[in-house]
């Protein structure tokens, strides 16, 4: 991959999230311009980290 693309591992380090989370974002289609080369995701270098759309419960809501 030329300098135009990064791997899921490189994106994970850049965005400070896990490699597995990046792979899930790719598989869900939440990142534009990604494609798979065999087992490796190719992510454009200029791709921004998407907002975290997962729901999280706060521990104080249970009280």
PyMOL Python script that loads the backbone (N, CA, C, O; Angstrom):
from pymol import cmd

cmd.read_pdbstr("""\
ATOM      1  N   UNK A   1       0.844  -1.173   0.000  1.00  0.00           N
ATOM      2  CA  UNK A   1       0.000   0.000   0.000  1.00  0.00           C
ATOM      3  C   UNK A   1       0.884   1.229   0.000  1.00  0.00           C
ATOM      4  O   UNK A   1       1.722   1.407   0.884  1.00  0.00           O
ATOM      5  N   UNK A   2       0.697   2.051  -0.969  1.00  0.00           N
ATOM      6  CA  UNK A   2       1.474   3.290  -1.059  1.00  0.00           C
ATOM      7  C   UNK A   2       1.145   4.183   0.129  1.00  0.00           C
ATOM      8  O   UNK A   2       0.351   3.804   0.990  1.00  0.00           O
ATOM      9  N   UNK A   3       1.735   5.338   0.180  1.00  0.00           N
ATOM     10  CA  UNK A   3       1.547   6.254   1.286  1.00  0.00           C
ATOM     11  C   UNK A   3       0.155   6.846   1.380  1.00  0.00           C
ATOM     12  O   UNK A   3      -0.115   7.620   2.299  1.00  0.00           O
ATOM     13  N   UNK A   4      -0.735   6.511   0.466  1.00  0.00           N
ATOM     14  CA  UNK A   4      -2.074   7.072   0.460  1.00  0.00           C
ATOM     15  C   UNK A   4      -3.036   6.358   1.400  1.00  0.00           C
ATOM     16  O   UNK A   4      -4.091   6.898   1.731  1.00  0.00           O
ATOM     17  N   UNK A   5      -2.687   5.161   1.830  1.00  0.00           N
ATOM     18  CA  UNK A   5      -3.566   4.357   2.664  1.00  0.00           C
ATOM     19  C   UNK A   5      -2.845   3.907   3.930  1.00  0.00           C
ATOM     20  O   UNK A   5      -1.618   3.824   3.972  1.00  0.00           O
ATOM     21  N   UNK A   6      -3.645   3.617   4.966  1.00  0.00           N
ATOM     22  CA  UNK A   6      -3.093   3.074   6.209  1.00  0.00           C
ATOM     23  C   UNK A   6      -3.855   1.800   6.556  1.00  0.00           C
ATOM     24  O   UNK A   6      -4.969   1.579   6.081  1.00  0.00           O
ATOM     25  N   UNK A   7      -3.252   0.986   7.370  1.00  0.00           N
ATOM     26  CA  UNK A   7      -3.875  -0.256   7.823  1.00  0.00           C
ATOM     27  C   UNK A   7      -4.742   0.023   9.041  1.00  0.00           C
ATOM     28  O   UNK A   7      -4.714   1.122   9.596  1.00  0.00           O
ATOM     29  N   UNK A   8      -5.507  -0.969   9.448  1.00  0.00           N
ATOM     30  CA  UNK A   8      -6.331  -0.841  10.645  1.00  0.00           C
ATOM     31  C   UNK A   8      -5.440  -0.604  11.874  1.00  0.00           C
ATOM     32  O   UNK A   8      -5.807   0.157  12.768  1.00  0.00           O
ATOM     33  N   UNK A   9      -4.291  -1.245  11.917  1.00  0.00           N
ATOM     34  CA  UNK A   9      -3.372  -1.068  13.044  1.00  0.00           C
ATOM     35  C   UNK A   9      -2.845   0.370  13.099  1.00  0.00           C
ATOM     36  O   UNK A   9      -2.743   0.954  14.178  1.00  0.00           O
ATOM     37  N   UNK A  10      -2.513   0.935  11.945  1.00  0.00           N
ATOM     38  CA  UNK A  10      -2.027   2.307  11.898  1.00  0.00           C
ATOM     39  C   UNK A  10      -3.139   3.292  12.277  1.00  0.00           C
ATOM     40  O   UNK A  10      -2.889   4.262  12.993  1.00  0.00           O
ATOM     41  N   UNK A  11      -4.361   3.046  11.801  1.00  0.00           N
ATOM     42  CA  UNK A  11      -5.494   3.905  12.150  1.00  0.00           C
ATOM     43  C   UNK A  11      -5.785   3.818  13.644  1.00  0.00           C
ATOM     44  O   UNK A  11      -6.095   4.830  14.273  1.00  0.00           O
ATOM     45  N   UNK A  12      -5.689   2.630  14.211  1.00  0.00           N
ATOM     46  CA  UNK A  12      -5.932   2.449  15.640  1.00  0.00           C
ATOM     47  C   UNK A  12      -4.943   3.259  16.472  1.00  0.00           C
ATOM     48  O   UNK A  12      -5.326   3.886  17.460  1.00  0.00           O
ATOM     49  N   UNK A  13      -3.698   3.245  16.082  1.00  0.00           N
ATOM     50  CA  UNK A  13      -2.682   4.014  16.797  1.00  0.00           C
ATOM     51  C   UNK A  13      -2.931   5.516  16.638  1.00  0.00           C
ATOM     52  O   UNK A  13      -2.810   6.278  17.596  1.00  0.00           O
ATOM     53  N   UNK A  14      -3.276   5.926  15.431  1.00  0.00           N
ATOM     54  CA  UNK A  14      -3.525   7.346  15.139  1.00  0.00           C
ATOM     55  C   UNK A  14      -4.727   7.873  15.926  1.00  0.00           C
ATOM     56  O   UNK A  14      -4.686   8.991  16.440  1.00  0.00           O
ATOM     57  N   UNK A  15      -5.802   7.074  16.024  1.00  0.00           N
ATOM     58  CA  UNK A  15      -7.049   7.499  16.650  1.00  0.00           C
ATOM     59  C   UNK A  15      -7.137   7.090  18.121  1.00  0.00           C
ATOM     60  O   UNK A  15      -8.111   7.429  18.794  1.00  0.00           O
ATOM     61  N   UNK A  16      -6.149   6.376  18.625  1.00  0.00           N
ATOM     62  CA  UNK A  16      -6.110   5.927  20.016  1.00  0.00           C
ATOM     63  C   UNK A  16      -7.316   5.036  20.378  1.00  0.00           C
ATOM     64  O   UNK A  16      -7.944   5.209  21.423  1.00  0.00           O
ATOM     65  N   UNK A  17      -7.615   4.090  19.490  1.00  0.00           N
ATOM     66  CA  UNK A  17      -8.640   3.083  19.741  1.00  0.00           C
ATOM     67  C   UNK A  17      -8.045   1.732  19.362  1.00  0.00           C
ATOM     68  O   UNK A  17      -6.942   1.671  18.819  1.00  0.00           O
ATOM     69  N   UNK A  18      -8.770   0.647  19.645  1.00  0.00           N
ATOM     70  CA  UNK A  18      -8.231  -0.678  19.348  1.00  0.00           C
ATOM     71  C   UNK A  18      -8.302  -0.991  17.853  1.00  0.00           C
ATOM     72  O   UNK A  18      -9.126  -0.446  17.120  1.00  0.00           O
ATOM     73  N   UNK A  19      -7.426  -1.871  17.436  1.00  0.00           N
ATOM     74  CA  UNK A  19      -7.412  -2.317  16.044  1.00  0.00           C
ATOM     75  C   UNK A  19      -8.723  -3.016  15.707  1.00  0.00           C
ATOM     76  O   UNK A  19      -9.253  -2.852  14.608  1.00  0.00           O
ATOM     77  N   UNK A  20      -9.237  -3.780  16.631  1.00  0.00           N
ATOM     78  CA  UNK A  20     -10.502  -4.487  16.405  1.00  0.00           C
ATOM     79  C   UNK A  20     -11.642  -3.491  16.181  1.00  0.00           C
ATOM     80  O   UNK A  20     -12.505  -3.722  15.334  1.00  0.00           O
ATOM     81  N   UNK A  21     -11.653  -2.388  16.931  1.00  0.00           N
ATOM     82  CA  UNK A  21     -12.701  -1.376  16.760  1.00  0.00           C
ATOM     83  C   UNK A  21     -12.624  -0.759  15.369  1.00  0.00           C
ATOM     84  O   UNK A  21     -13.658  -0.506  14.749  1.00  0.00           O
ATOM     85  N   UNK A  22     -11.419  -0.516  14.871  1.00  0.00           N
ATOM     86  CA  UNK A  22     -11.242   0.027  13.517  1.00  0.00           C
ATOM     87  C   UNK A  22     -11.778  -0.971  12.498  1.00  0.00           C
ATOM     88  O   UNK A  22     -12.457  -0.580  11.548  1.00  0.00           O
ATOM     89  N   UNK A  23     -11.484  -2.249  12.684  1.00  0.00           N
ATOM     90  CA  UNK A  23     -11.975  -3.277  11.771  1.00  0.00           C
ATOM     91  C   UNK A  23     -13.502  -3.321  11.759  1.00  0.00           C
ATOM     92  O   UNK A  23     -14.108  -3.496  10.701  1.00  0.00           O
ATOM     93  N   UNK A  24     -14.119  -3.165  12.914  1.00  0.00           N
ATOM     94  CA  UNK A  24     -15.578  -3.152  13.002  1.00  0.00           C
ATOM     95  C   UNK A  24     -16.135  -1.936  12.266  1.00  0.00           C
ATOM     96  O   UNK A  24     -17.118  -2.053  11.534  1.00  0.00           O
ATOM     97  N   UNK A  25     -15.516  -0.774  12.452  1.00  0.00           N
ATOM     98  CA  UNK A  25     -15.959   0.433  11.753  1.00  0.00           C
ATOM     99  C   UNK A  25     -15.882   0.243  10.237  1.00  0.00           C
ATOM    100  O   UNK A  25     -16.772   0.680   9.507  1.00  0.00           O
ATOM    101  N   UNK A  26     -14.830  -0.403   9.773  1.00  0.00           N
ATOM    102  CA  UNK A  26     -14.679  -0.685   8.342  1.00  0.00           C
ATOM    103  C   UNK A  26     -15.775  -1.630   7.866  1.00  0.00           C
ATOM    104  O   UNK A  26     -16.413  -1.380   6.843  1.00  0.00           O
ATOM    105  N   UNK A  27     -15.992  -2.705   8.600  1.00  0.00           N
ATOM    106  CA  UNK A  27     -16.981  -3.714   8.213  1.00  0.00           C
ATOM    107  C   UNK A  27     -18.398  -3.142   8.219  1.00  0.00           C
ATOM    108  O   UNK A  27     -19.231  -3.553   7.412  1.00  0.00           O
ATOM    109  N   UNK A  28     -18.679  -2.196   9.122  1.00  0.00           N
ATOM    110  CA  UNK A  28     -20.002  -1.588   9.207  1.00  0.00           C
ATOM    111  C   UNK A  28     -20.215  -0.502   8.158  1.00  0.00           C
ATOM    112  O   UNK A  28     -21.319   0.029   8.029  1.00  0.00           O
ATOM    113  N   UNK A  29     -19.165  -0.168   7.407  1.00  0.00           N
ATOM    114  CA  UNK A  29     -19.286   0.865   6.384  1.00  0.00           C
ATOM    115  C   UNK A  29     -19.290   2.274   6.941  1.00  0.00           C
ATOM    116  O   UNK A  29     -19.793   3.192   6.294  1.00  0.00           O
ATOM    117  N   UNK A  30     -18.740   2.460   8.126  1.00  0.00           N
ATOM    118  CA  UNK A  30     -18.746   3.784   8.768  1.00  0.00           C
ATOM    119  C   UNK A  30     -17.567   4.648   8.342  1.00  0.00           C
ATOM    120  O   UNK A  30     -17.499   5.823   8.701  1.00  0.00           O
ATOM    121  N   UNK A  31     -16.631   4.073   7.576  1.00  0.00           N
ATOM    122  CA  UNK A  31     -15.496   4.828   7.060  1.00  0.00           C
ATOM    123  C   UNK A  31     -15.579   4.847   5.539  1.00  0.00           C
ATOM    124  O   UNK A  31     -15.714   3.800   4.906  1.00  0.00           O
ATOM    125  N   UNK A  32     -15.498   6.026   4.961  1.00  0.00           N
ATOM    126  CA  UNK A  32     -15.613   6.162   3.510  1.00  0.00           C
ATOM    127  C   UNK A  32     -14.293   5.829   2.823  1.00  0.00           C
ATOM    128  O   UNK A  32     -13.219   6.167   3.321  1.00  0.00           O
ATOM    129  N   UNK A  33     -14.383   5.173   1.691  1.00  0.00           N
ATOM    130  CA  UNK A  33     -13.212   4.908   0.863  1.00  0.00           C
ATOM    131  C   UNK A  33     -12.368   3.722   1.275  1.00  0.00           C
ATOM    132  O   UNK A  33     -11.283   3.527   0.729  1.00  0.00           O
ATOM    133  N   UNK A  34     -12.833   2.922   2.224  1.00  0.00           N
ATOM    134  CA  UNK A  34     -12.047   1.762   2.652  1.00  0.00           C
ATOM    135  C   UNK A  34     -12.323   0.575   1.739  1.00  0.00           C
ATOM    136  O   UNK A  34     -13.401   0.457   1.156  1.00  0.00           O
ATOM    137  N   UNK A  35     -11.343  -0.289   1.628  1.00  0.00           N
ATOM    138  CA  UNK A  35     -11.535  -1.538   0.909  1.00  0.00           C
ATOM    139  C   UNK A  35     -10.593  -2.568   1.508  1.00  0.00           C
ATOM    140  O   UNK A  35      -9.658  -2.232   2.235  1.00  0.00           O
ATOM    141  N   UNK A  36     -10.854  -3.803   1.196  1.00  0.00           N
ATOM    142  CA  UNK A  36     -10.086  -4.897   1.784  1.00  0.00           C
ATOM    143  C   UNK A  36      -9.150  -5.492   0.742  1.00  0.00           C
ATOM    144  O   UNK A  36      -9.555  -5.777  -0.385  1.00  0.00           O
ATOM    145  N   UNK A  37      -7.898  -5.676   1.132  1.00  0.00           N
ATOM    146  CA  UNK A  37      -6.896  -6.353   0.313  1.00  0.00           C
ATOM    147  C   UNK A  37      -6.573  -7.669   1.019  1.00  0.00           C
ATOM    148  O   UNK A  37      -5.727  -7.713   1.913  1.00  0.00           O
ATOM    149  N   UNK A  38      -7.244  -8.718   0.616  1.00  0.00           N
ATOM    150  CA  UNK A  38      -7.079  -9.989   1.307  1.00  0.00           C
ATOM    151  C   UNK A  38      -7.685  -9.891   2.694  1.00  0.00           C
ATOM    152  O   UNK A  38      -8.901  -9.764   2.833  1.00  0.00           O
ATOM    153  N   UNK A  39      -6.852  -9.948   3.718  1.00  0.00           N
ATOM    154  CA  UNK A  39      -7.304  -9.855   5.105  1.00  0.00           C
ATOM    155  C   UNK A  39      -7.046  -8.477   5.715  1.00  0.00           C
ATOM    156  O   UNK A  39      -7.333  -8.261   6.892  1.00  0.00           O
ATOM    157  N   UNK A  40      -6.509  -7.543   4.926  1.00  0.00           N
ATOM    158  CA  UNK A  40      -6.087  -6.238   5.444  1.00  0.00           C
ATOM    159  C   UNK A  40      -7.011  -5.140   4.922  1.00  0.00           C
ATOM    160  O   UNK A  40      -7.281  -5.070   3.723  1.00  0.00           O
ATOM    161  N   UNK A  41      -7.496  -4.284   5.822  1.00  0.00           N
ATOM    162  CA  UNK A  41      -8.285  -3.125   5.426  1.00  0.00           C
ATOM    163  C   UNK A  41      -7.359  -2.013   4.979  1.00  0.00           C
ATOM    164  O   UNK A  41      -6.349  -1.741   5.629  1.00  0.00           O
ATOM    165  N   UNK A  42      -7.698  -1.366   3.870  1.00  0.00           N
ATOM    166  CA  UNK A  42      -6.963  -0.204   3.371  1.00  0.00           C
ATOM    167  C   UNK A  42      -7.835   1.023   3.630  1.00  0.00           C
ATOM    168  O   UNK A  42      -8.940   1.135   3.100  1.00  0.00           O
ATOM    169  N   UNK A  43      -7.325   1.938   4.453  1.00  0.00           N
ATOM    170  CA  UNK A  43      -8.075   3.113   4.883  1.00  0.00           C
ATOM    171  C   UNK A  43      -7.347   4.354   4.368  1.00  0.00           C
ATOM    172  O   UNK A  43      -6.148   4.497   4.609  1.00  0.00           O
ATOM    173  N   UNK A  44      -8.037   5.251   3.665  1.00  0.00           N
ATOM    174  CA  UNK A  44      -7.365   6.464   3.181  1.00  0.00           C
ATOM    175  C   UNK A  44      -6.723   7.240   4.338  1.00  0.00           C
ATOM    176  O   UNK A  44      -7.310   7.359   5.414  1.00  0.00           O
ATOM    177  N   UNK A  45      -5.517   7.765   4.107  1.00  0.00           N
ATOM    178  CA  UNK A  45      -4.765   8.479   5.147  1.00  0.00           C
ATOM    179  C   UNK A  45      -5.534   9.659   5.722  1.00  0.00           C
ATOM    180  O   UNK A  45      -5.416   9.944   6.913  1.00  0.00           O
ATOM    181  N   UNK A  46      -6.319  10.350   4.902  1.00  0.00           N
ATOM    182  CA  UNK A  46      -6.992  11.557   5.365  1.00  0.00           C
ATOM    183  C   UNK A  46      -8.334  11.292   6.044  1.00  0.00           C
ATOM    184  O   UNK A  46      -9.053  12.238   6.367  1.00  0.00           O
ATOM    185  N   UNK A  47      -8.686  10.028   6.265  1.00  0.00           N
ATOM    186  CA  UNK A  47      -9.948   9.678   6.911  1.00  0.00           C
ATOM    187  C   UNK A  47      -9.926  10.120   8.369  1.00  0.00           C
ATOM    188  O   UNK A  47      -8.970   9.857   9.099  1.00  0.00           O
ATOM    189  N   UNK A  48     -10.997  10.795   8.778  1.00  0.00           N
ATOM    190  CA  UNK A  48     -11.128  11.240  10.164  1.00  0.00           C
ATOM    191  C   UNK A  48     -11.781  10.145  11.002  1.00  0.00           C
ATOM    192  O   UNK A  48     -12.558   9.337  10.493  1.00  0.00           O
ATOM    193  N   UNK A  49     -11.456  10.129  12.280  1.00  0.00           N
ATOM    194  CA  UNK A  49     -12.068   9.179  13.202  1.00  0.00           C
ATOM    195  C   UNK A  49     -13.552   9.516  13.330  1.00  0.00           C
ATOM    196  O   UNK A  49     -13.897  10.663  13.614  1.00  0.00           O
ATOM    197  N   UNK A  50     -14.443   8.532  13.125  1.00  0.00           N
ATOM    198  CA  UNK A  50     -15.872   8.817  13.242  1.00  0.00           C
ATOM    199  C   UNK A  50     -16.287   8.985  14.703  1.00  0.00           C
ATOM    200  O   UNK A  50     -15.611   8.505  15.614  1.00  0.00           O
ATOM    201  N   UNK A  51     -17.401   9.668  14.909  1.00  0.00           N
ATOM    202  CA  UNK A  51     -17.932   9.829  16.263  1.00  0.00           C
ATOM    203  C   UNK A  51     -18.340   8.460  16.795  1.00  0.00           C
ATOM    204  O   UNK A  51     -18.788   7.596  16.041  1.00  0.00           O
ATOM    205  N   UNK A  52     -18.182   8.279  18.082  1.00  0.00           N
ATOM    206  CA  UNK A  52     -18.542   7.015  18.720  1.00  0.00           C
ATOM    207  C   UNK A  52     -20.056   6.985  18.905  1.00  0.00           C
ATOM    208  O   UNK A  52     -20.596   7.705  19.745  1.00  0.00           O
ATOM    209  N   UNK A  53     -20.730   6.164  18.134  1.00  0.00           N
ATOM    210  CA  UNK A  53     -22.178   6.096  18.185  1.00  0.00           C
ATOM    211  C   UNK A  53     -22.714   5.048  19.145  1.00  0.00           C
ATOM    212  O   UNK A  53     -23.925   4.844  19.233  1.00  0.00           O
ATOM    213  N   UNK A  54     -21.824   4.385  19.860  1.00  0.00           N
ATOM    214  CA  UNK A  54     -22.269   3.352  20.796  1.00  0.00           C
ATOM    215  C   UNK A  54     -22.910   4.000  22.022  1.00  0.00           C
ATOM    216  O   UNK A  54     -22.518   5.092  22.433  1.00  0.00           O
ATOM    217  N   UNK A  55     -23.896   3.319  22.601  1.00  0.00           N
ATOM    218  CA  UNK A  55     -24.542   3.808  23.820  1.00  0.00           C
ATOM    219  C   UNK A  55     -23.798   3.272  25.027  1.00  0.00           C
ATOM    220  O   UNK A  55     -23.412   2.104  25.076  1.00  0.00           O
ATOM    221  N   UNK A  56     -23.612   4.131  25.976  1.00  0.00           N
ATOM    222  CA  UNK A  56     -22.968   3.706  27.218  1.00  0.00           C
ATOM    223  C   UNK A  56     -23.825   4.156  28.386  1.00  0.00           C
ATOM    224  O   UNK A  56     -24.258   5.307  28.445  1.00  0.00           O
ATOM    225  N   UNK A  57     -24.066   3.249  29.306  1.00  0.00           N
ATOM    226  CA  UNK A  57     -24.805   3.608  30.500  1.00  0.00           C
ATOM    227  C   UNK A  57     -23.814   4.115  31.542  1.00  0.00           C
ATOM    228  O   UNK A  57     -22.731   3.558  31.723  1.00  0.00           O
ATOM    229  N   UNK A  58     -24.202   5.145  32.196  1.00  0.00           N
ATOM    230  CA  UNK A  58     -23.374   5.678  33.267  1.00  0.00           C
ATOM    231  C   UNK A  58     -23.741   4.969  34.549  1.00  0.00           C
ATOM    232  O   UNK A  58     -24.917   4.692  34.785  1.00  0.00           O
ATOM    233  N   UNK A  59     -22.764   4.672  35.379  1.00  0.00           N
ATOM    234  CA  UNK A  59     -23.014   3.894  36.582  1.00  0.00           C
ATOM    235  C   UNK A  59     -23.954   4.622  37.527  1.00  0.00           C
ATOM    236  O   UNK A  59     -24.689   3.970  38.268  1.00  0.00           O
ATOM    237  N   UNK A  60     -23.958   5.946  37.530  1.00  0.00           N
ATOM    238  CA  UNK A  60     -24.827   6.658  38.456  1.00  0.00           C
ATOM    239  C   UNK A  60     -26.291   6.642  38.012  1.00  0.00           C
ATOM    240  O   UNK A  60     -27.168   6.981  38.807  1.00  0.00           O
ATOM    241  N   UNK A  61     -26.580   6.261  36.772  1.00  0.00           N
ATOM    242  CA  UNK A  61     -27.977   6.167  36.328  1.00  0.00           C
ATOM    243  C   UNK A  61     -28.709   5.021  37.009  1.00  0.00           C
ATOM    244  O   UNK A  61     -29.936   5.047  37.102  1.00  0.00           O
ATOM    245  N   UNK A  62     -27.991   4.028  37.482  1.00  0.00           N
ATOM    246  CA  UNK A  62     -28.584   2.876  38.128  1.00  0.00           C
ATOM    247  C   UNK A  62     -29.010   3.184  39.557  1.00  0.00           C
ATOM    248  O   UNK A  62     -29.833   2.468  40.128  1.00  0.00           O
ATOM    249  N   UNK A  63     -28.468   4.223  40.125  1.00  0.00           N
ATOM    250  CA  UNK A  63     -28.763   4.548  41.538  1.00  0.00           C
ATOM    251  C   UNK A  63     -30.092   5.221  41.703  1.00  0.00           C
ATOM    252  O   UNK A  63     -30.481   5.554  42.822  1.00  0.00           O
TER     253      UNK A  63
END
""", "prot")
cmd.dss("prot")
cmd.show_as("cartoon", "prot")
cmd.util.cbc("prot")
cmd.orient("prot")
